[in-house]
Structure formats: C-alpha cells, structure tokens
Amino acid sequence: MAKKFGKFLLFSAAAASAAAGAYYFMKKKNSSEEDSVDDFDDFDDFSEDLDDDTNEKTESADDRSYVNLGQAKDEIKEDVKKASETLTNTLSDIASETVEKTEELFNDEDSAKK
C-alpha cells in the first residue's frame, strides 16, 4: 500500500511541476513579446535639449500630469487574482486527470493480481 501511495505522490508532484513550468513558460513568452516592442520607445533624444539656446523651461508645474498609484495597485491585484484563479483551475484539472489515471492503474494492477 505504501508503495502505491509513493508512486501516486511522485506522479502528482511530477504533474504539478510540469503544469507550473508550462504556466511560467507561457507567461514569460507572452511578456517578452510585449517588452521587445516597447524597447525603442523608452529612449529620449537629449540632443533636442542642447539645440535650445534659451534656458526657459518648456513645461510649467501646472501642465504636468500625475498617475494615481492606487489605481495601479488595484490593477495589479486584479491581475494576480486572475492568474491565481487560472492556475488553480489548471492544477485542479490536472489533479483530477491524475487521480483518474492513477485509479485506472491501480484497478488494472488489482485485477492482474487476482
């Protein structure tokens, strides 16, 4: 009995690690595609500042816009919640498939012993 439980535990751990690896691979693949597109947008042309002979500022303090960090935190929380729900659903599907296959395996072994 302990031998069967050990096999089940090993198979479950292997399936869970494979699912987690696939999830992180897909997540990394999607984020790298988005990052590569925006790489050239981050560079600033400082030569424009040198061409201006006057030392006047082009923007006043009233013209600046600020980002509310509270909204960014809420968006991150929502993204984390969606990702955790997706991972939970995926892992529960894999676990149920693993249980079904393990039960079939044990039933086949029990019928072969009789």
Secondary structure, 3 states (H helix, E strand, C coil): CHHHHHHHHHHHHHHHHHHHHHHHHHHHHHHHHHHHHCHHHHCCCCHHHHHCCCCCCCCCHHHCCCCCHHHHHHHHHHHHHHHHHHHHHHHHHHHHHHHHHHHHHHHHHHHHHC
